[in-house]
Amino acid sequence: MCPDLSEIKVEGNDAEVDSLVACIRAAIIYWGRDYEYDYVAGLSGSAFSPVRHEDESCAAWWTEFGNDSRMEFLGKALGFTAKKSPAMSGRDFEKKGELSDELAGFWKQVREAVLEGKVVMIGAWPLWSIITRWDDDIEKMGIASVSVGCDICRPSHLDTVYILTPCAASITRMEAIAEAIRFGADAADGTFRRPGFQYGGKLYDAILKRLERDIFCEDCGERSCNCAWRTMVRIQGIAGSAVRFLRFAGEFMGKRLPRQALDVVIGGYDTIAQTSGMYTDRTTICEKWGDPEFKTEFTSGVQAMKVAHKDASVIFRRLAQGL
């Protein structure tokens, strides 16, 4: 293992990729291994339903966070252990005026881990990042994230943090893919639930609700067309990962995945990717945003994606039940 954390590169554009998945892949590469981004995204479940962060007011960042629920499984499948930070609410911190003993002790472990060249992931708003240089002043901490993430992320001692340690995978690739499809079906139809986050294509409902307003994102006001653009880019990235992961799964698992059903699910996600892809040119979206005809067309496209997601999730459930 290379001890120089500054060499870690988290690849991808922050509008297109899931930052948690990108960070995990960067860690794996740092350890001298490699897995395709789409494979890790499929295992995490993030490829099968855009997540909506209910507490995020800016629509540009709706789809960040909420995807670390599968860290233990990802470790078993990809070969690492993940030690998670103890939780402490902002309200408790304000009352106490300092970190809890448990959390303060964990941050001492984080310091040791970084100085030893271990991978530490931090959920710093608005993107997951990897700490690449320790500083006792957290605002001066060196971090790596996707695209320009390291320039905009604001680390906090209250963020969720994972100390990752490489080890041997404890399940086979066949087992990992089968479990990913079972969980993927739960994410796709919304069976999986996590407080504060929405799955099952609920993001499409949120987009349609915002499209009823003149301003798509109140936080960004007149610049909110950028948020609409970024949401479409992320949806296209998510659906594209689903298509590529499921195609690989079909090849790898062979007859265990009925071809006809698999093709229907892939077709649904491909429809979502192609439809969202019609709205991934930022200049065009912002130029036409005030045009009622374009708004009607855009709304129709989102409605079509919602239907395609719902239809695909029904067949996805049947596919998963056969494993």
CORBEL-V501586 format. One record per pair of residues at least 24 apart in sequence whose C-alpha atoms are under 6 Angstrom apart, sorted by sequence separation. I is the first residue (numbers start at 1). GAP is how many residues later the second one is. D is the distance in Angstrom with one decimal. If there is no record, write none. Layout:
# CORBEL-V501586
I_GAP_D + I_GAP_D
This chain:
# CORBEL-V501586
44_26_5.8 + 126_27_5.8 + 125_28_5.4 + 124_29_5.7 + 125_29_5.7 + 1_30_5.5 + 124_30_5.6 + 239_30_5.2 + 124_31_4.6 + 240_33_5.8 + 272_33_5.1 + 239_34_5.2 + 123_36_5.6 + 123_37_5.3 + 236_37_4.5 + 122_38_5.9 + 122_39_4.4 + 121_40_5.6 + 236_40_5.5 + 268_40_5.3 + 121_41_5.1 + 236_41_6.0 + 120_42_5.7 + 120_43_4.6 + 232_44_5.4 + 268_44_5.2 + 119_45_5.4 + 233_47_5.4 + 265_47_4.8 + 229_51_5.9 + 229_53_5.7 + 225_61_5.3 + 85_76_5.2 + 84_77_5.8 + 84_78_4.6 + 83_79_5.3 + 82_80_5.7 + 83_80_5.1 + 82_81_5.5 + 82_82_4.7 + 81_83_5.6 + 81_84_5.2 + 80_85_5.3 + 80_86_4.1 + 79_87_5.9 + 80_87_4.8 + 79_88_4.9 + 79_89_4.7 + 79_90_3.9 + 78_91_5.5 + 77_92_5.4 + 76_93_5.1 + 76_94_5.0 + 77_94_5.7 + 76_95_6.0 + 77_99_5.7 + 204_102_5.8 + 19_108_5.9 + 20_108_5.3 + 19_109_5.3 + 5_112_5.9 + 3_114_4.9 + 189_124_5.3 + 188_125_5.3 + 6_126_5.3 + 5_127_4.9 + 185_131_5.6 + 14_132_5.4 + 185_132_5.2 + 13_133_5.8 + 14_133_5.4 + 12_134_5.3 + 13_134_4.8 + 10_135_5.3 + 11_135_5.6 + 10_136_5.2 + 48_136_5.7 + 43_137_4.9 + 49_138_5.8 + 182_138_4.9 + 45_139_5.2 + 49_139_5.1 + 181_139_5.9 + 48_140_5.3 + 54_142_5.4 + 54_143_5.6 + 53_144_4.8 + 52_145_5.5 + 52_146_5.0 + 51_147_5.7 + 51_148_5.1 + 49_150_5.9 + 49_151_5.8 + 52_151_5.5 + 49_152_5.7 + 59_158_5.8 + 58_161_5.6 + 60_167_4.3 + 59_168_5.6 + 60_170_5.8 + 47_191_4.9 + 47_194_5.6 + 48_194_5.9 + 47_195_4.9 + 38_203_4.9 + 42_203_5.8 + 39_206_5.7 + 38_207_5.8 + 15_215_5.7 + 16_217_5.7 + 16_218_4.8 + 15_219_5.7 + 16_221_5.2
